[in-house]
Amino acid sequence: MDRKSVVPIRAVIALALLAAAGAASAEMYAVNVRRIDKDLYKTDGGVYIQTKYCYEYSYGDDAVLKYEAYGYDNKLIFDSGTTCEVVKVFK
């Protein structure tokens, strides 16, 4: 087998791996949240965000929710720069 036939196969495998990694990445959502209780926030759309050890007091502040349904790296990132671990999101 010559080298010319091996290079395209490697390129196809690399592209397939990159596409699979991109499909598994978390979604980012712009949200407006207010603190309801300890480790519980609510968006304007009625979605609840449960956090872990989050001490950010929010009264309708903008934030970014990085969330993947079965992911382990879910975060709520506030405009102040505070980042909190997200346990679950529910309605």
MOPAC internal coordinates of N, CA, C and O (Angstrom, degrees):
PM7 1SCF
backbone

  N    0.0000 0     0.00 0     0.00 0    0    0    0
  C    1.4429 1     0.00 0     0.00 0    1    0    0
  C    1.5259 1   108.01 1     0.00 0    2    1    0
  O    1.2310 1   120.96 1   -47.14 1    3    2    1
  N    1.3264 1   115.77 1   132.86 1    3    2    1
  C    1.4553 1   118.37 1  -179.26 1    5    3    2
  C    1.5305 1   110.86 1   -90.88 1    6    5    3
  O    1.2310 1   120.72 1   -14.56 1    7    6    5
  N    1.2970 1   116.22 1   165.44 1    7    6    5
  C    1.4682 1   123.27 1  -174.73 1    9    7    6
  C    1.5260 1   112.50 1   -65.46 1   10    9    7
  O    1.2310 1   119.44 1   149.52 1   11   10    9
  N    1.3295 1   118.67 1   -30.48 1   11   10    9
  C    1.4547 1   121.65 1  -178.13 1   13   11   10
  C    1.5251 1   111.95 1   -62.17 1   14   13   11
  O    1.2310 1   119.51 1   145.35 1   15   14   13
  N    1.3078 1   118.55 1   -34.65 1   15   14   13
  C    1.4718 1   120.40 1  -177.84 1   17   15   14
  C    1.5322 1   112.17 1   -80.57 1   18   17   15
  O    1.2310 1   119.41 1   161.64 1   19   18   17
  N    1.3348 1   118.73 1   -18.36 1   19   18   17
  C    1.4582 1   122.14 1  -179.20 1   21   19   18
  C    1.5256 1   111.70 1   -82.67 1   22   21   19
  O    1.2310 1   119.08 1   142.90 1   23   22   21
  N    1.2953 1   119.35 1   -37.10 1   23   22   21
  C    1.4661 1   123.47 1  -175.89 1   25   23   22
  C    1.5206 1   111.97 1   -60.00 1   26   25   23
  O    1.2310 1   118.13 1   131.58 1   27   26   25
  N    1.3116 1   121.16 1   -48.42 1   27   26   25
  C    1.4638 1   119.23 1   179.92 1   29   27   26
  C    1.5324 1   112.87 1   -62.37 1   30   29   27
  O    1.2310 1   119.68 1   145.63 1   31   30   29
  N    1.3026 1   118.22 1   -34.37 1   31   30   29
  C    1.4668 1   120.92 1   178.71 1   33   31   30
  C    1.5270 1   110.00 1   -65.26 1   34   33   31
  O    1.2310 1   119.81 1   137.57 1   35   34   33
  N    1.3083 1   117.96 1   -42.43 1   35   34   33
  C    1.4628 1   121.47 1   177.49 1   37   35   34
  C    1.5297 1   110.68 1   -63.61 1   38   37   35
  O    1.2310 1   120.69 1   139.92 1   39   38   37
  N    1.3283 1   116.29 1   -40.08 1   39   38   37
  C    1.4620 1   120.11 1   179.23 1   41   39   38
  C    1.5278 1   110.84 1   -64.31 1   42   41   39
  O    1.2310 1   120.23 1   139.00 1   43   42   41
  N    1.3161 1   117.17 1   -41.00 1   43   42   41
  C    1.4656 1   121.51 1   179.45 1   45   43   42
  C    1.5312 1   109.89 1   -65.32 1   46   45   43
  O    1.2310 1   119.94 1   138.00 1   47   46   45
  N    1.3059 1   117.71 1   -42.00 1   47   46   45
  C    1.4712 1   121.48 1   178.75 1   49   47   46
  C    1.5171 1   110.21 1   -64.36 1   50   49   47
  O    1.2310 1   119.99 1   137.15 1   51   50   49
  N    1.3306 1   117.62 1   -42.85 1   51   50   49
  C    1.4651 1   120.91 1   179.13 1   53   51   50
  C    1.5253 1   111.20 1   -63.19 1   54   53   51
  O    1.2310 1   119.87 1   137.10 1   55   54   53
  N    1.3242 1   117.85 1   -42.90 1   55   54   53
  C    1.4595 1   121.06 1   178.19 1   57   55   54
  C    1.5234 1   111.57 1   -64.65 1   58   57   55
  O    1.2310 1   120.08 1   141.04 1   59   58   57
  N    1.3168 1   117.45 1   -38.96 1   59   58   57
  C    1.4610 1   121.01 1   178.36 1   61   59   58
  C    1.5287 1   111.18 1   -64.32 1   62   61   59
  O    1.2310 1   120.34 1   139.43 1   63   62   61
  N    1.3276 1   116.95 1   -40.57 1   63   62   61
  C    1.4653 1   120.57 1   177.93 1   65   63   62
  C    1.5237 1   111.49 1   -66.33 1   66   65   63
  O    1.2310 1   120.12 1   139.77 1   67   66   65
  N    1.3269 1   117.38 1   -40.23 1   67   66   65
  C    1.4667 1   120.71 1   177.69 1   69   67   66
  C    1.5207 1   111.04 1   -65.40 1   70   69   67
  O    1.2310 1   120.04 1   139.86 1   71   70   69
  N    1.3134 1   117.54 1   -40.14 1   71   70   69
  C    1.4680 1   120.84 1   179.05 1   73   71   70
  C    1.5156 1   110.84 1   -65.53 1   74   73   71
  O    1.2310 1   120.04 1   139.57 1   75   74   73
  N    1.3252 1   117.53 1   -40.43 1   75   74   73
  C    1.4628 1   121.08 1   178.45 1   77   75   74
  C    1.5228 1   111.02 1   -65.81 1   78   77   75
  O    1.2310 1   119.93 1   140.87 1   79   78   77
  N    1.3064 1   117.73 1   -39.13 1   79   78   77
  C    1.4614 1   121.33 1   178.81 1   81   79   78
  C    1.5216 1   110.41 1   -67.41 1   82   81   79
  O    1.2310 1   119.76 1   141.72 1   83   82   81
  N    1.3204 1   118.07 1   -38.28 1   83   82   81
  C    1.4545 1   121.62 1   178.14 1   85   83   82
  C    1.5101 1   112.30 1   -67.17 1   86   85   83
  O    1.2310 1   119.89 1   144.13 1   87   86   85
  N    1.3226 1   117.81 1   -35.87 1   87   86   85
  C    1.4583 1   121.75 1   179.71 1   89   87   86
  C    1.5189 1   111.38 1   -69.54 1   90   89   87
  O    1.2310 1   119.82 1   155.37 1   91   90   89
  N    1.3179 1   117.94 1   -24.63 1   91   90   89
  C    1.4621 1   121.70 1  -177.57 1   93   91   90
  C    1.5257 1   112.73 1   -91.67 1   94   93   91
  O    1.2310 1   120.11 1   179.90 1   95   94   93
  N    1.3278 1   117.40 1    -0.10 1   95   94   93
  C    1.4587 1   119.14 1  -176.95 1   97   95   94
  C    1.5229 1   111.41 1   -76.60 1   98   97   95
  O    1.2310 1   120.90 1   -25.30 1   99   98   97
  N    1.3140 1   115.88 1   154.70 1   99   98   97
  C    1.4593 1   122.00 1  -177.66 1  101   99   98
  C    1.5168 1   110.84 1   -74.27 1  102  101   99
  O    1.2310 1   121.04 1   -26.43 1  103  102  101
  N    1.3283 1   115.62 1   153.57 1  103  102  101
  C    1.4522 1   122.58 1   176.32 1  105  103  102
  C    1.5211 1   109.36 1   -87.36 1  106  105  103
  O    1.2310 1   120.21 1   -29.35 1  107  106  105
  N    1.3214 1   117.21 1   150.65 1  107  106  105
  C    1.4578 1   122.85 1   178.03 1  109  107  106
  C    1.5248 1   107.66 1  -114.89 1  110  109  107
  O    1.2310 1   120.77 1   -49.22 1  111  110  109
  N    1.3288 1   116.13 1   130.78 1  111  110  109
  C    1.4587 1   122.12 1  -178.70 1  113  111  110
  C    1.5229 1   109.88 1  -126.55 1  114  113  111
  O    1.2310 1   120.47 1   -45.15 1  115  114  113
  N    1.3258 1   116.71 1   134.85 1  115  114  113
  C    1.4628 1   121.25 1   172.09 1  117  115  114
  C    1.5238 1   106.52 1   -84.14 1  118  117  115
  O    1.2310 1   119.96 1   -57.17 1  119  118  117
  N    1.3295 1   117.68 1   122.83 1  119  118  117
  C    1.4610 1   122.21 1  -177.57 1  121  119  118
  C    1.5225 1   110.03 1  -130.90 1  122  121  119
  O    1.2310 1   121.35 1   -22.33 1  123  122  121
  N    1.3216 1   115.02 1   157.67 1  123  122  121
  C    1.4538 1   122.22 1   173.28 1  125  123  122
  C    1.5181 1   105.13 1  -115.77 1  126  125  123
  O    1.2310 1   119.92 1   -64.05 1  127  126  125
  N    1.3299 1   117.75 1   115.95 1  127  126  125
  C    1.4695 1   120.61 1  -171.63 1  129  127  126
  C    1.5195 1   112.02 1  -122.47 1  130  129  127
  O    1.2310 1   121.99 1   -26.34 1  131  130  129
  N    1.3179 1   113.80 1   153.66 1  131  130  129
  C    1.4636 1   120.38 1   170.60 1  133  131  130
  C    1.5174 1   107.74 1  -134.65 1  134  133  131
  O    1.2310 1   121.47 1   -32.90 1  135  134  133
  N    1.3125 1   114.79 1   147.10 1  135  134  133
  C    1.4568 1   120.94 1  -178.38 1  137  135  134
  C    1.5239 1   109.48 1   -77.08 1  138  137  135
  O    1.2310 1   120.67 1   -51.58 1  139  138  137
  N    1.3222 1   116.32 1   128.42 1  139  138  137
  C    1.4546 1   123.28 1   178.74 1  141  139  138
  C    1.5270 1   110.39 1   -98.03 1  142  141  139
  O    1.2310 1   120.78 1   136.27 1  143  142  141
  N    1.3168 1   116.11 1   -43.73 1  143  142  141
  C    1.4554 1   123.19 1  -177.39 1  145  143  142
  C    1.5219 1   107.42 1  -156.75 1  146  145  143
  O    1.2310 1   120.85 1    -0.54 1  147  146  145
  N    1.3248 1   115.97 1   179.46 1  147  146  145
  C    1.4587 1   120.11 1   177.13 1  149  147  146
  C    1.5295 1   108.69 1   -57.76 1  150  149  147
  O    1.2310 1   120.59 1   -56.27 1  151  150  149
  N    1.3267 1   116.48 1   123.73 1  151  150  149
  C    1.4610 1   123.95 1   179.17 1  153  151  150
  C    1.5284 1   113.78 1    60.76 1  154  153  151
  O    1.2310 1   119.86 1  -152.46 1  155  154  153
  N    1.3262 1   117.87 1    27.54 1  155  154  153
  C    1.4662 1   120.76 1   177.10 1  157  155  154
  C    1.5287 1   109.55 1  -138.95 1  158  157  155
  O    1.2310 1   121.26 1   -56.08 1  159  158  157
  N    1.3197 1   115.19 1   123.92 1  159  158  157
  C    1.4533 1   122.97 1   179.95 1  161  159  158
  C    1.5176 1   109.05 1  -124.08 1  162  161  159
  O    1.2310 1   120.54 1   -25.08 1  163  162  161
  N    1.3325 1   116.58 1   154.92 1  163  162  161
  C    1.4589 1   121.85 1   179.27 1  165  163  162
  C    1.5237 1   108.86 1  -130.61 1  166  165  163
  O    1.2310 1   120.72 1   -43.49 1  167  166  165
  N    1.3386 1   116.22 1   136.51 1  167  166  165
  C    1.4524 1   121.03 1   177.96 1  169  167  166
  C    1.5263 1   109.87 1   -88.51 1  170  169  167
  O    1.2310 1   120.98 1   -12.14 1  171  170  169
  N    1.3272 1   115.73 1   167.86 1  171  170  169
  C    1.4634 1   120.90 1   175.70 1  173  171  170
  C    1.5275 1   111.48 1   -61.18 1  174  173  171
  O    1.2310 1   120.21 1   152.79 1  175  174  173
  N    1.3265 1   117.20 1   -27.21 1  175  174  173
  C    1.4602 1   122.26 1  -179.29 1  177  175  174
  C    1.5147 1   114.05 1   -84.17 1  178  177  175
  O    1.2310 1   119.84 1  -175.06 1  179  178  177
  N    1.3288 1   117.92 1     4.94 1  179  178  177
  C    1.4560 1   121.08 1   178.34 1  181  179  178
  C    1.5173 1   115.03 1    84.06 1  182  181  179
  O    1.2310 1   119.95 1  -165.10 1  183  182  181
  N    1.3025 1   117.70 1    14.90 1  183  182  181
  C    1.4639 1   122.39 1   178.77 1  185  183  182
  C    1.5227 1   108.24 1   -94.12 1  186  185  183
  O    1.2310 1   120.61 1   -46.34 1  187  186  185
  N    1.3163 1   116.45 1   133.66 1  187  186  185
  C    1.4648 1   122.71 1   179.12 1  189  187  186
  C    1.5194 1   109.58 1   -96.88 1  190  189  187
  O    1.2310 1   121.02 1   -39.07 1  191  190  189
  N    1.3183 1   115.66 1   140.93 1  191  190  189
  C    1.4691 1   122.57 1   178.56 1  193  191  190
  C    1.5219 1   107.59 1  -123.63 1  194  193  191
  O    1.2310 1   120.62 1   -64.89 1  195  194  193
  N    1.3320 1   116.43 1   115.11 1  195  194  193
  C    1.4598 1   121.19 1   177.99 1  197  195  194
  C    1.5172 1   108.62 1   -95.22 1  198  197  195
  O    1.2310 1   120.88 1   -53.41 1  199  198  197
  N    1.3263 1   115.93 1   126.59 1  199  198  197
  C    1.4653 1   121.63 1  -178.33 1  201  199  198
  C    1.5233 1   109.96 1  -111.60 1  202  201  199
  O    1.2310 1   121.58 1    -1.12 1  203  202  201
  N    1.3216 1   114.58 1   178.88 1  203  202  201
  C    1.4660 1   121.05 1   178.64 1  205  203  202
  C    1.5210 1   108.17 1  -129.51 1  206  205  203
  O    1.2310 1   120.61 1   -61.47 1  207  206  205
  N    1.3343 1   116.43 1   118.53 1  207  206  205
  C    1.4678 1   123.09 1   179.28 1  209  207  206
  C    1.5312 1   112.48 1    56.93 1  210  209  207
  O    1.2310 1   120.59 1  -135.70 1  211  210  209
  N    1.3357 1   116.47 1    44.30 1  211  210  209
  C    1.4591 1   120.84 1  -179.98 1  213  211  210
  C    1.5207 1   108.86 1  -103.39 1  214  213  211
  O    1.2310 1   120.75 1   -56.98 1  215  214  213
  N    1.3193 1   116.16 1   123.02 1  215  214  213
  C    1.4607 1   121.21 1  -175.74 1  217  215  214
  C    1.5278 1   112.22 1  -113.15 1  218  217  215
  O    1.2310 1   120.14 1  -159.37 1  219  218  217
  N    1.3211 1   117.33 1    20.63 1  219  218  217
  C    1.4641 1   121.68 1  -179.71 1  221  219  218
  C    1.5321 1   109.80 1   -82.59 1  222  221  219
  O    1.2310 1   120.88 1   -59.25 1  223  222  221
  N    1.3192 1   115.92 1   120.75 1  223  222  221
  C    1.4649 1   121.05 1   176.47 1  225  223  222
  C    1.5147 1   107.92 1   -88.27 1  226  225  223
  O    1.2310 1   120.66 1   -62.72 1  227  226  225
  N    1.3160 1   116.34 1   117.28 1  227  226  225
  C    1.4509 1   121.91 1  -175.01 1  229  227  226
  C    1.5273 1   109.18 1  -126.29 1  230  229  227
  O    1.2310 1   120.67 1   -49.54 1  231  230  229
  N    1.3074 1   116.32 1   130.46 1  231  230  229
  C    1.4658 1   121.49 1  -178.12 1  233  231  230
  C    1.5224 1   110.25 1  -121.66 1  234  233  231
  O    1.2310 1   120.60 1  -129.11 1  235  234  233
  N    1.3161 1   116.46 1    50.89 1  235  234  233
  C    1.4583 1   121.23 1  -178.28 1  237  235  234
  C    1.5100 1   111.90 1    97.78 1  238  237  235
  O    1.2310 1   120.65 1  -143.27 1  239  238  237
  N    1.3157 1   116.36 1    36.73 1  239  238  237
  C    1.4632 1   122.17 1  -178.32 1  241  239  238
  C    1.5250 1   111.15 1   -91.19 1  242  241  239
  O    1.2310 1   121.06 1   -26.99 1  243  242  241
  N    1.3282 1   115.59 1   153.01 1  243  242  241
  C    1.4586 1   120.97 1   175.26 1  245  243  242
  C    1.5219 1   109.71 1   -75.98 1  246  245  243
  O    1.2310 1   121.39 1   -35.06 1  247  246  245
  N    1.3300 1   114.94 1   144.94 1  247  246  245
  C    1.4614 1   121.01 1   178.72 1  249  247  246
  C    1.5174 1   108.64 1  -153.16 1  250  249  247
  O    1.2310 1   121.01 1    -8.59 1  251  250  249
  N    1.3115 1   115.68 1   171.41 1  251  250  249
  C    1.4630 1   122.18 1   175.72 1  253  251  250
  C    1.5181 1   107.28 1  -118.38 1  254  253  251
  O    1.2310 1   121.00 1   -51.92 1  255  254  253
  N    1.3183 1   115.68 1   128.08 1  255  254  253
  C    1.4659 1   121.81 1   176.76 1  257  255  254
  C    1.5144 1   107.83 1  -103.34 1  258  257  255
  O    1.2310 1   120.59 1   -62.74 1  259  258  257
  N    1.3244 1   116.47 1   117.26 1  259  258  257
  C    1.4647 1   122.59 1   175.02 1  261  259  258
  C    1.5144 1   105.38 1  -101.08 1  262  261  259
  O    1.2310 1   120.58 1   -68.25 1  263  262  261
  N    1.3346 1   116.49 1   111.75 1  263  262  261
  C    1.4596 1   119.06 1  -170.52 1  265  263  262
  C    1.5216 1   112.44 1  -142.98 1  266  265  263
  O    1.2310 1   121.58 1   -43.33 1  267  266  265
  N    1.3182 1   114.59 1   136.67 1  267  266  265
  C    1.4585 1   123.93 1   171.40 1  269  267  266
  C    1.5296 1   106.02 1  -133.53 1  270  269  267
  O    1.2310 1   120.19 1   -50.76 1  271  270  269
  N    1.3131 1   117.24 1   129.24 1  271  270  269
  C    1.4715 1   122.39 1  -171.40 1  273  271  270
  C    1.5313 1   113.44 1   -48.03 1  274  273  271
  O    1.2310 1   119.42 1   134.76 1  275  274  273
  N    1.2909 1   118.71 1   -45.24 1  275  274  273
  C    1.4622 1   120.78 1  -177.86 1  277  275  274
  C    1.5246 1   111.43 1  -115.03 1  278  277  275
  O    1.2310 1   120.76 1  -153.53 1  279  278  277
  N    1.3225 1   116.14 1    26.47 1  279  278  277
  C    1.4570 1   121.17 1  -178.17 1  281  279  278
  C    1.5125 1   112.15 1   -88.17 1  282  281  279
  O    1.2310 1   120.90 1   -16.38 1  283  282  281
  N    1.3112 1   115.89 1   163.62 1  283  282  281
  C    1.4615 1   122.49 1   179.67 1  285  283  282
  C    1.5208 1   112.48 1  -111.03 1  286  285  283
  O    1.2310 1   120.54 1   179.16 1  287  286  285
  N    1.3240 1   116.58 1    -0.84 1  287  286  285
  C    1.4577 1   120.28 1  -176.33 1  289  287  286
  C    1.5299 1   110.74 1  -118.72 1  290  289  287
  O    1.2310 1   120.12 1  -139.77 1  291  290  289
  N    1.3249 1   117.37 1    40.23 1  291  290  289
  C    1.4534 1   121.80 1  -179.27 1  293  291  290
  C    1.5186 1   109.80 1   -79.63 1  294  293  291
  O    1.2310 1   120.69 1   -42.74 1  295  294  293
  N    1.3606 1   116.30 1   137.26 1  295  294  293
  C    1.4583 1   120.26 1  -174.49 1  297  295  294
  C    1.5205 1   110.37 1  -141.17 1  298  297  295
  O    1.2310 1   121.59 1   -27.80 1  299  298  297
  N    1.3237 1   114.56 1   152.20 1  299  298  297
  C    1.4475 1   123.07 1   169.18 1  301  299  298
  C    1.5193 1   106.00 1  -115.64 1  302  301  299
  O    1.2310 1   120.43 1   -61.92 1  303  302  301
  N    1.3261 1   116.78 1   118.08 1  303  302  301
  C    1.4574 1   121.71 1  -174.49 1  305  303  302
  C    1.5263 1   108.33 1  -113.05 1  306  305  303
  O    1.2310 1   120.72 1   -63.73 1  307  306  305
  N    1.3198 1   116.23 1   116.27 1  307  306  305
  C    1.4573 1   121.95 1  -177.43 1  309  307  306
  C    1.5258 1   111.00 1   -86.74 1  310  309  307
  O    1.2310 1   120.84 1   -20.26 1  311  310  309
  N    1.3380 1   116.00 1   159.74 1  311  310  309
  C    1.4669 1   120.82 1   177.91 1  313  311  310
  C    1.5216 1   112.12 1   -60.14 1  314  313  311
  O    1.2310 1   120.40 1   153.18 1  315  314  313
  N    1.3315 1   116.84 1   -26.82 1  315  314  313
  C    1.4683 1   120.84 1   179.56 1  317  315  314
  C    1.5295 1   112.02 1   -69.84 1  318  317  315
  O    1.2310 1   120.65 1   165.29 1  319  318  317
  N    1.3407 1   116.36 1   -14.71 1  319  318  317
  C    1.4562 1   120.97 1  -177.74 1  321  319  318
  C    1.5163 1   113.01 1   103.26 1  322  321  319
  O    1.2310 1   120.46 1   169.68 1  323  322  321
  N    1.3236 1   116.73 1   -10.32 1  323  322  321
  C    1.4590 1   120.94 1   178.03 1  325  323  322
  C    1.5264 1   109.86 1   -68.16 1  326  325  323
  O    1.2310 1   120.47 1   -45.20 1  327  326  325
  N    1.3206 1   116.71 1   134.80 1  327  326  325
  C    1.4549 1   122.91 1   177.67 1  329  327  326
  C    1.5074 1   109.27 1  -118.65 1  330  329  327
  O    1.2310 1   120.68 1   -49.03 1  331  330  329
  N    1.3449 1   116.30 1   130.97 1  331  330  329
  C    1.4602 1   121.43 1  -179.48 1  333  331  330
  C    1.5214 1   110.33 1  -123.35 1  334  333  331
  O    1.2310 1   120.87 1   -38.15 1  335  334  333
  N    1.3114 1   115.94 1   141.85 1  335  334  333
  C    1.4524 1   122.23 1   176.59 1  337  335  334
  C    1.5241 1   109.22 1   -71.45 1  338  337  335
  O    1.2310 1   120.38 1   -47.23 1  339  338  337
  N    1.3344 1   116.87 1   132.77 1  339  338  337
  C    1.4658 1   121.98 1   178.29 1  341  339  338
  C    1.5145 1   109.19 1   -99.71 1  342  341  339
  O    1.2310 1   121.26 1   -53.64 1  343  342  341
  N    1.3512 1   115.19 1   126.36 1  343  342  341
  C    1.4541 1   121.10 1   178.89 1  345  343  342
  C    1.5173 1   110.66 1   -85.50 1  346  345  343
  O    1.2310 1   120.83 1   131.54 1  347  346  345
  N    1.3576 1   116.02 1   -48.46 1  347  346  345
  C    1.4664 1   119.52 1   177.61 1  349  347  346
  C    1.5186 1   109.85 1  -158.78 1  350  349  347
  O    1.2310 1   121.77 1   -19.00 1  351  350  349
  N    1.3327 1   114.21 1   161.00 1  351  350  349
  C    1.4570 1   123.18 1   176.90 1  353  351  350
  C    1.5214 1   106.63 1  -125.43 1  354  353  351
  O    1.2310 1   120.81 1   -48.79 1  355  354  353
  N    1.3400 1   116.06 1   131.21 1  355  354  353
  C    1.4676 1   119.42 1  -178.19 1  357  355  354
  C    1.5242 1   110.10 1  -149.47 1  358  357  355
  O    1.2310 1   121.46 1   -14.00 1  359  358  357
  N    1.3300 1   114.81 1   166.00 1  359  358  357
  C    1.4589 1   121.01 1  -179.40 1  361  359  358
  C    1.4989 1   111.20 1  -112.61 1  362  361  359
  O    1.2310 1   120.10 1   180.00 1  363  362  361

